[in-house]
Amino acid sequence: MSVHNLKNFINISNSIKKISNKVNIIAVTKTFPLEIVRPLIDYGHLHYGENQVLEAINKWSNLLKNNNAIKLHMIGHLQSNKVKEAVSIFSYIHSLDSEKLASKISFEQNKIKKSIKLFIQVNIGNENQKNGIRITEVSSFLKLCIFKYKLDIVGLMCIPPVNQDPSPYFNLLKELALNNNLSNLSMGMSGDYLKAIKCGSSYVRIGSAIFGKRN
Ligand SMILES: *Cc1c(COP(=O)(O)O)cnc(C)c1O
């Protein structure tokens, strides 16, 4: 069963390379145990995504001790009381969306002399229920992160509204990134990664298209 996962991954990777060779695939392993992920690890894939801090620590801590090439990405909403643990295990956080988080990340990573690569999550569809910085506040929030908290902001991340063509939202995020001199875009999931890449995505977050349906 897990051999199929590697096949899926290679097929996806090949279809992406036809469009761009600058895209990083984050294999989203949330809910899947390490046995399921193992063929990708053995194949040499390095980027994995989780959306819960404790699950990430339980699943990956041991493996990371012997393999520091693997990079874990926090792609889910981050609670401020989990920042210390998150900073200890993740190389990237895609869900920076408040000054409180910026401040805590700064404080915790300084203590252990680490510099996490961060994406500012943008509420690109201006939806009440969604996390993320408002489009109109991205510039000022970015400045705060860089100058007050000395954070390494590498790009912008979004999750577009469901049941709509995501391309206009992807294009909007790209324009926002360009206007703010940010070079990376974290956008695109199993259902829309090709569209996201055509709009300039550099990090796609793909789970079910590789590992199958989650329970
Ligand atoms: C779960 C998740 C993904 C992956 O979703 P799939 O549809 O399984 O590819 C991507 N991004 C975020 C933020 C997620 O929570």
PDBQT file of the ligand as one rigid body, heavy atoms in Angstrom, charges set to zero:
ROOT
HETATM    1  C1  LIG A 301      -4.305  19.124   5.159  1.00  0.00    +0.000 C 
HETATM    2  C2  LIG A 301      -3.751  20.356   4.551  1.00  0.00    +0.000 A 
HETATM    3  C3  LIG A 301      -3.206  20.323   3.249  1.00  0.00    +0.000 A 
HETATM    4  C4  LIG A 301      -3.204  19.086   2.385  1.00  0.00    +0.000 C 
HETATM    5  O1  LIG A 301      -4.501  18.830   1.926  1.00  0.00    +0.000 OA
HETATM    6  P1  LIG A 301      -4.777  17.746   0.775  1.00  0.00    +0.000 P 
HETATM    7  O2  LIG A 301      -6.062  18.184   0.182  1.00  0.00    +0.000 OA
HETATM    8  O3  LIG A 301      -4.863  16.425   1.457  1.00  0.00    +0.000 OA
HETATM    9  O4  LIG A 301      -3.653  17.801  -0.171  1.00  0.00    +0.000 OA
HETATM   10  C5  LIG A 301      -2.660  21.497   2.755  1.00  0.00    +0.000 A 
HETATM   11  N1  LIG A 301      -2.646  22.636   3.470  1.00  0.00    +0.000 NA
HETATM   12  C6  LIG A 301      -3.165  22.706   4.718  1.00  0.00    +0.000 A 
HETATM   13  C7  LIG A 301      -3.115  23.999   5.453  1.00  0.00    +0.000 C 
HETATM   14  C8  LIG A 301      -3.730  21.568   5.291  1.00  0.00    +0.000 A 
HETATM   15  O5  LIG A 301      -4.248  21.648   6.525  1.00  0.00    +0.000 OA
ENDROOT
TORSDOF 0
